[in-house]
């Protein structure tokens, strides 16, 4: 489906108006949830084969996440879809004004490989809830999950409502040439620039969910044991291949030694002395990405880990203490199980160095002081913020999730996702009487008299 014929069929389906009915949207989402529940074993097996995802982790972050998203959306959809009234100034009386949520049309959703099920289907939930048709392009780097998505969507939706297009980057490039009404992309920053450039040719609006070097700040007054465990959990789930995973840690020099000890202990308690044998530790998506991560370790001296095996797609949980600021591991987004830790003696200096980088997708602050956490939140721009935890802000469906600057634009999850795929259309209706002459030429009032009247009449 990379020709206009298929897009035209979807446009015809959309133009028939069926997707605008709230009952249609709710029923479509109910059916979607039932098919996902019936396909749970296939989903988990595909994620295991593509990424080595442990069963519990795969359910919590992929299948279960999507099901929760559907339930939350169905529960709140009627309220989200209500038109909103707007106040009409006296000048326009009698009249009424409304803002009506309307679907955008046919959307393109391009998913990534790191959470190939969740990040392809959560945007789809929002698109369907808002009344759109959608084309979903899963990642070719997770072929088993892509095939499962194809089968699930074929069982859940009419092919003119929602359909899957599989293939490599050339297929994605051809899709970007099609006349979509909205494009939702999740992936790397460089590819995001290409997507935005392609969308600009047609002035198609986009949401870009990208990544970045997400910092964690561990202040001297933090609960060191809790900070270490929560940073380790968020970092090494999915073998570090998480867009909101901690990329590097800034820790007050006064607690750097106990923090490193606690962090090492947390990793060992999670995955044992030999993480390659742990059923709870995942794998890197491809040998090529293993090689990329191995390149980031060149010239480094890990305090923990450092082992890798391209054949088995394994990279050990790895800690680096104080790598050089100009080294590749401190310049590039790591997107893997390598965690640099930098001790700071000046909080202001650490903040300045973080602010010198592009705004990250997430900022993590560990402190027992609410005032200090709020101060750091205000001084460091980011897509989202989590205090005394990592990653789990994604589990609050009422929180919009999205980036800032190089880490993305636009947001979704919950109401924010519905709004993203919605055109909020302004509508004003006026009566025909009275129809005062004061607003028509020729104008007989002096400017001063008109200004006094206008201040009240125009609101």
Secondary structure, 3 states (H helix, E strand, C coil): CCCHHHHHHHHHHHHCCHHHCHHHHHHHHHHHHHHHHHCHHHHHHHHHHHHCCCHHHHHHHHHHHHHHHHHHHHHHHHHHCCCEEECCCHHHCCEEEEEEEEECCEEEEECCCCCCCHHHHHHHHHHHHCCCEEEEECCCCCHHHHHHHHHHHHHHCCCCCEEECCCCHHHHHHHCCCCCCEEEEECCHHHHHHHHHHHHHHCCEEEEECCCCCEEEECCCCCHHHHHHHHHHHHHHHHHCCCCCCCEEEEEHHHHHHHHHHHHHHHHHHHCCCHHHCCCCCCCCCHHHHHHHHHHCCCCCCCECCCEECCCCEECCEEEECCCCCCHHHHCCCCCCEEEEEEECCHHHHHHHHHCCCCEEEEEEECCCHHHHHHHHHHCCEEEEEECCCCHHHHCCCCCECCCHHHEECCECHHHHHHHCEEEEEEEEECCCCCCHHHCCCCCCCHHHHHHHHHHHCC
